[in-house]
């Protein structure tokens, strides 16, 4: 599951970039959500009755933070930020999980994790200060990605704390069912239906977004929810180690330039993520017999 998520989410940034050559950011985000929702809404309507009423506010809030708002923030940001830099900045998710876990969920942090968070944010500051599109500075659009990763982090904590008992497919189908209507409304107001003429570039762009919605959103989120429920928010966020490599590889193949400052900022973020996810020696020793048996 971790390997699949790495490949699909690492490739999502280049697909967003290609889609933006044809559609507006709002259209890309709405199409992505609609593509996922149109498949899952049939199941989601039936699965709504399996969600306890007291948990529905968490389902709605988690869906907004993890599936709705970021789908629009990334296309908006990638108008000015390269796909490879978007992938690197997306590595901030575990750092926000640590920060929000401490602030809102009472999760205690070790000093090494605090140091890791500081290093990670320094790396993000390097990237934001340098821009994200071949050295052209655009801090505002870079910060949109940082905001999206903050939403992702909060969503991960909500799932592990409040929604871990709901089967991943049921949870995903209900989330996309809830947000399918708003996405469809945004798509209508964006002018998509009045401007779509069925040209070859439009169909090609639609294919990119369909892959984003069906594979990179619907299927990937089902697996991500399952991974969160089987492990933890921090473990599931380990996808951030390899995802930037996939994103940078696609960016370089597409002619994007990777400056030394970009590599340095990305390296600092990954060092910070490593320190955050590193287990104490006592915990590693305690888990060693189980890992040998397994």
Secondary structure as UniProt FT lines:
FT   HELIX           2..19
FT   TURN            20..22
FT   HELIX           25..47
FT   HELIX           48..50
FT   HELIX           53..55
FT   HELIX           56..63
FT   HELIX           64..68
FT   HELIX           69..77
FT   TURN            78..80
FT   HELIX           83..89
FT   HELIX           90..92
FT   HELIX           93..104
FT   HELIX           111..130
FT   TURN            134..135
FT   HELIX           139..162
FT   TURN            164..165
FT   HELIX           168..189
FT   TURN            190..191
FT   HELIX           192..195
FT   HELIX           200..213
FT   HELIX           214..219
FT   HELIX           220..230
FT   HELIX           233..236
FT   TURN            237..238
FT   HELIX           239..253
FT   TURN            254..255
FT   HELIX           260..277
FT   HELIX           281..293
//
